[in-house]
Amino acid sequence: MSGATIVVIEDEEQIADAVAARLRAEGHRVEVAHSGPAGVEACAAHAPDLVVLDWMLPGFDGIEVCRRIQSERPVAVLFLTARDAEADLLVGLGVGADDYLTKPFSMRELVARVTAVLRRSARAASTPDGPLRLGAVTVDLDGRRVLRDDREIHLTPTEFDLLATLARRPSRAFSREELLAEVWDWHGAGGTTRTVDSHVAGLRRKVGAGIVRTVQRHGYALGDGST
């Protein structure tokens, strides 16, 4: 996907400039901010399709930036972080991030992740699907909405696509590699199975532990929605 508007929020100017230059070379319109407050202002001014967001920022951190921009309008977020602990990654996913990239990273990997996030963010449901009921959870595949006890739950585009992939084929157990290919568009390179595990953990935390079941030594399948 080319021609997207992207805001890069990174306090290290050398990294920010390099990221912006590479994304512009890919055909995107890029704005840069170097602090939390400036990043929120840039997002309000430019209504980006994607935010490339550093975790550690002056003013306030990337977590707070993500909370504030998501409260204004849904937007795809790719975190750049030197933190790779599972708990930290789940915090980022929990406030609305779609993906994360651990520093140091290559520009080739950055472009691949940005392309995949933009594709997922723009993807509409390919065919109409009626609501699917899983215990107290309703998955509206056509409307891309998830409700639990009639209360809507905010999922990132990636989290919804993960759930929808499982829900459309409820009898199938997917390997982590298959989910990377179907949900993240990563075929053989560019992602790790830990990415799948982190998103499943975040999805369970938001919707309920029973929404996705673990298939031992294989991967994941749709659960029955019970907790």
Phi and psi in degrees as a GROMACS rama.xvg file:
@    title "Ramachandran Plot"
@    xaxis  label "Phi"
@    yaxis  label "Psi"
@TYPE xy
-115.441  167.089  SER-2
76.7503  18.0434  GLY-3
-79.78  157.068  ALA-4
-95.0969  124.351  THR-5
-126.876  134.087  ILE-6
-107.075  124.017  VAL-7
-102.074  120.576  VAL-8
-115.451  102.955  ILE-9
-151.491  125.803  GLU-10
-80.6491  -20.3334  ASP-11
-83.4859  107.564  GLU-12
-60.6823  -35.5839  GLU-13
-63.7633  -43.2826  GLN-14
-66.7284  -45.3183  ILE-15
-59.0923  -45.0338  ALA-16
-65.3096  -39.4091  ASP-17
-67.2727  -42.3112  ALA-18
-64.2576  -45.8906  VAL-19
-62.3133  -42.2541  ALA-20
-62.8568  -42.1894  ALA-21
-68.2234  -40.3743  ARG-22
-69.7524  -35.0602  LEU-23
-64.5472  -37.8059  ARG-24
-64.3894  -24.1154  ALA-25
-84.3298  0.347428  GLU-26
99.0317  7.8843  GLY-27
-91.5635  155.669  HIS-28
-91.7145  123.195  ARG-29
-125.727  130.632  VAL-30
-114.541  147.82  GLU-31
-123.783  138.673  VAL-32
-134.325  152.717  ALA-33
-117.803  8.74091  HIS-34
-148.231  166.547  SER-35
-60.1078  -54.4107  GLY-36
-59.6512  -41.5917  PRO-37
-65.7622  -34.2327  ALA-38
-65.7916  -43.024  GLY-39
-62.6113  -41.7803  VAL-40
-63.1283  -41.6733  GLU-41
-63.707  -39.2244  ALA-42
-66.5153  -38.9594  CYS-43
-65.7288  -35.6087  ALA-44
-78.0737  -33.4696  ALA-45
-112.337  -7.90389  HIS-46
44.8935  63.6847  ALA-47
-69.6571  158.232  PRO-48
-80.1783  -25.28  ASP-49
-151.151  143.148  LEU-50
-117.882  123.731  VAL-51
-96.512  113.001  VAL-52
-125.518  120.544  LEU-53
-74.6266  147.66  ASP-54
-72.7273  -49.6045  TRP-55
-96.5717  117.067  MET-56
-138.645  151.233  LEU-57
-73.0654  156.628  PRO-58
90.5897  -72.5437  GLY-59
-155.438  159.186  PHE-60
-79.9419  176.451  ASP-61
-63.204  -29.3978  GLY-62
-62.013  -45.5697  ILE-63
-68.0041  -37.8145  GLU-64
-58.319  -47.3067  VAL-65
-60.7154  -44.3469  CYS-66
-58.0767  -45.7649  ARG-67
-69.2581  -42.862  ARG-68
-72.0852  -32.893  ILE-69
-71.3335  -27.1664  GLN-70
-71.1173  -22.8438  SER-71
-84.0858  -45.2725  GLU-72
-164.795  146.718  ARG-73
-63.7233  132.473  PRO-74
-147.359  143.107  VAL-75
-71.3493  137.882  ALA-76
-131.154  129.751  VAL-77
-113.456  114.238  LEU-78
-80.8715  137.943  PHE-79
-105.922  124.568  LEU-80
-149.287  144.626  THR-81
-90.1202  -3.79706  ALA-82
-95.7698  124.958  ARG-83
-124.622  13.3151  ASP-84
-67.0867  141.924  ALA-85
-56.5843  -41.4008  GLU-86
-62.84  -40.0215  ALA-87
-64.8502  -42.8857  ASP-88
-64.5413  -37.0073  LEU-89
-67.4379  -33.0368  LEU-90
-61.0726  -46.429  VAL-91
-61.4356  -45.5658  GLY-92
-64.6585  -34.1099  LEU-93
-67.5539  -28.4738  GLY-94
-93.3855  4.23209  VAL-95
118.533  8.54116  GLY-96
-72.8355  146.727  ALA-97
-94.2068  -28.9528  ASP-98
-161.285  171.909  ASP-99
-144.072  152.772  TYR-100
-133.75  122.553  LEU-101
-86.3539  131.264  THR-102
-74.5872  146.628  LYS-103
-76.0982  153.093  PRO-104
-135.921  159.101  PHE-105
-90.6936  152.843  SER-106
-65.0394  -31.3074  MET-107
-62.9651  -42.6841  ARG-108
-67.9456  -39.4715  GLU-109
-57.2045  -48.2712  LEU-110
-61.2321  -41.1072  VAL-111
-62.5385  -43.0685  ALA-112
-67.0646  -43.7834  ARG-113
-60.0588  -45.7965  VAL-114
-60.3976  -43.6395  THR-115
-66.7697  -42.7762  ALA-116
-64.3449  -43.4041  VAL-117
-62.8279  -39.8544  LEU-118
-64.2357  -44.2414  ARG-119
-66.4584  -39.3187  ARG-120
-63.9351  -36.194  SER-121
-86.6019  -11.5935  ALA-122
-70.5294  123.731  ARG-123
-93.2053  161.496  ALA-124
-59.4591  128.844  ALA-125
-71.4289  -33.1739  SER-126
-136.765  147.473  THR-127
-61.4931  135.292  PRO-128
-134.782  136.073  ASP-129
-74.3592  167.133  GLY-130
-61.5556  144.974  PRO-131
-115.281  128.38  LEU-132
-100.62  125.922  ARG-133
-127.431  87.1539  LEU-134
63.0942  -123.938  GLY-135
-82.661  -2.74739  ALA-136
-101.392  131.603  VAL-137
-114.371  125.847  THR-138
-108.753  109.729  VAL-139
-91.5984  94.2157  ASP-140
-66.9534  -36.8214  LEU-141
-71.4021  -43.4141  ASP-142
-87.3266  -3.68792  GLY-143
54.178  51.6362  ARG-144
-132.258  148.725  ARG-145
-128.242  130.023  VAL-146
-125.127  143.83  LEU-147
-125.934  119.249  ARG-148
52.882  43.2963  ASP-149
67.5024  11.5179  ASP-150
-106.916  125.278  ARG-151
-70.8999  138.023  GLU-152
-111.01  129.034  ILE-153
-78.6954  119.905  HIS-154
-115.835  147.383  LEU-155
-70.4851  161.433  THR-156
-54.1681  -38.7203  PRO-157
-66.5294  -44.1539  THR-158
-61.9721  -41.8124  GLU-159
-65.1976  -43.3085  PHE-160
-63.3756  -35.47  ASP-161
-63.0181  -48.2707  LEU-162
-64.6068  -41.5137  LEU-163
-65.0001  -37.7671  ALA-164
-60.2674  -44.0304  THR-165
-69.6029  -40.0384  LEU-166
-70.3792  -32.1857  ALA-167
-70.1484  -22.8391  ARG-168
-131.015  71.129  ARG-169
-64.8092  -20.2618  PRO-170
-88.7701  -4.21873  SER-171
-101.019  138.552  ARG-172
-97.7285  122.148  ALA-173
-95.9019  137.701  PHE-174
-74.9794  161.642  SER-175
-61.5341  -37.6907  ARG-176
-64.6172  -38.9792  GLU-177
-65.211  -38.6909  GLU-178
-68.2011  -38.274  LEU-179
-58.9847  -39.9979  LEU-180
-72.0498  -42.9128  ALA-181
-79.0458  -39.5516  GLU-182
-92.9354  -42.3267  VAL-183
-97.8803  -7.45678  TRP-184
60.9565  29.7843  ASP-185
-102.403  116.48  TRP-186
-115.012  92.9689  HIS-187
87.4503  -13.0002  GLY-188
-158.661  159.67  ALA-189
95.226  -9.46283  GLY-190
-146.101  162.288  GLY-191
-122.669  158.474  THR-192
-64.9599  -20.0168  THR-193
-62.4693  -31.6987  ARG-194
-57.3284  -45.8209  THR-195
-62.8263  -47.4752  VAL-196
-58.5828  -41.9465  ASP-197
-64.3887  -42.5837  SER-198
-70.543  -36.4356  HIS-199
-62.8304  -43.3915  VAL-200
-61.3742  -42.1169  ALA-201
-65.7117  -39.4948  GLY-202
-63.7808  -42.9106  LEU-203
-63.5578  -37.9785  ARG-204
-66.2227  -35.7321  ARG-205
-80.7527  -41.983  LYS-206
-104.215  -26.6011  VAL-207
132.837  145.83  GLY-208
-62.7357  -28.1342  ALA-209
-84.3323  -0.0557699  GLY-210
-70.042  -30.8474  ILE-211
-130.636  130.111  VAL-212
-105.213  145.22  ARG-213
-84.4733  131.836  THR-214
-104.647  108.889  VAL-215
-55.8129  136.068  GLN-216
59.5528  21.5571  ARG-217
-138.808  -64.7079  HIS-218
171.068  -124.344  GLY-219
-140.076  157.375  TYR-220
-144.806  166.911  ALA-221
-65.3444  136.785  LEU-222
-93.8289  -171.981  GLY-223
-98.6106  2.27433  ASP-224
86.7166  -6.81209  GLY-225
-77.6279  153.67  SER-226
